[in-house]
Amino acid sequence: MVHVRKMNGTDVEAVSAIRVRGWQSAYAGILPRSYLEAMTVEDDAARRREWFSLPHRRSVDLVAVDGANRWGGSTTGRPGARCPTCVRGRSTRCTCVPA
């Protein structure tokens, strides 16, 4: 069963891997190949860790998990109702691919 919970520091690498792979797959043929190939999990994870360290950020970041598998999901900004599948209407942006 998939469970949605608040994202924490131990989720950063897995969510970054999902995000980078998702972008590379979804935007192939749309964005320049060089841009997509330059994306790395390490760079994305570093930016995400920096984001988590901001003391006054106003977003809620969520992750969908099924046992040890992280299926992804990150929200930025104010919660909305764009992704009912992932977070039951509580995400404004979500990426879902198996980890």
C-alpha positions in Angstrom: 0.0 0.0 0.0 1.3 3.4 -0.9 1.6 5.9 2.0 2.2 9.6 1.6 4.2 11.4 4.3 6.3 14.5 4.7 9.6 14.3 3.0 12.8 14.3 5.1 16.5 14.4 4.6 16.8 10.6 4.0 14.5 10.9 1.0 16.6 13.5 -0.9 18.7 11.2 -3.0 15.8 9.0 -4.1 13.5 11.9 -4.9 16.3 13.6 -6.8 16.9 10.4 -8.8 13.2 10.2 -9.6 13.1 13.9 -10.6 16.1 13.8 -12.9 15.0 10.5 -14.6 11.5 11.9 -15.0 12.7 15.1 -16.6 15.1 13.3 -18.9 12.3 11.0 -20.0 9.4 13.5 -20.2 11.3 16.3 -21.9 13.4 14.2 -24.4 12.9 15.8 -27.8 11.5 18.9 -26.3 14.4 20.4 -24.4 18.0 20.3 -25.7 19.6 16.9 -25.3 22.7 18.6 -23.8 20.6 20.3 -21.1 19.0 17.0 -20.1 22.2 15.0 -20.2 23.9 17.6 -18.0 21.3 17.0 -15.2 22.7 14.9 -12.4 21.2 13.4 -9.3 24.1 14.9 -7.2 23.4 18.5 -8.4 19.6 18.1 -7.9 20.2 16.6 -4.4 22.5 19.4 -3.4 19.8 22.0 -4.5 17.1 20.1 -2.6 19.2 19.9 0.6 19.8 23.6 0.3 16.0 24.1 -0.1 15.3 22.0 3.0 17.8 24.1 5.0 15.8 27.3 4.4 14.3 28.2 7.8 11.2 30.1 6.5 10.2 28.1 3.4 6.5 27.9 3.1 6.1 24.7 1.1 5.1 21.2 2.1 7.2 18.5 0.5 5.8 15.0 0.4 6.9 11.6 -0.7 4.9 8.6 -1.7 6.4 5.3 -0.3 5.5 1.7 -0.5 7.6 -0.2 2.0 11.2 0.5 1.1 10.3 1.9 -2.4 9.9 5.6 -2.9 7.6 6.5 -5.7 8.3 10.1 -5.7 6.4 13.3 -5.1 7.5 16.7 -4.2 5.3 19.7 -3.8 6.4 23.3 -4.0 4.4 26.4 -3.1 1.1 26.4 -1.5 -0.9 23.0 -1.5 -3.4 22.7 -4.3 -5.5 20.1 -6.0 -3.6 19.1 -9.2 -2.4 15.6 -8.3 -5.1 13.5 -6.7 -3.4 10.3 -7.6 -0.2 11.0 -5.7 -1.1 13.0 -2.7 -4.9 13.0 -2.7 -5.2 16.6 -3.9 -2.5 18.1 -1.7 0.3 18.7 -4.3 0.9 21.5 -6.7 3.6 19.6 -8.6 4.4 15.9 -8.5 6.7 13.5 -10.4 5.8 9.8 -10.3 8.0 7.0 -11.6 9.1 3.9 -9.8 12.3 4.4 -7.8 
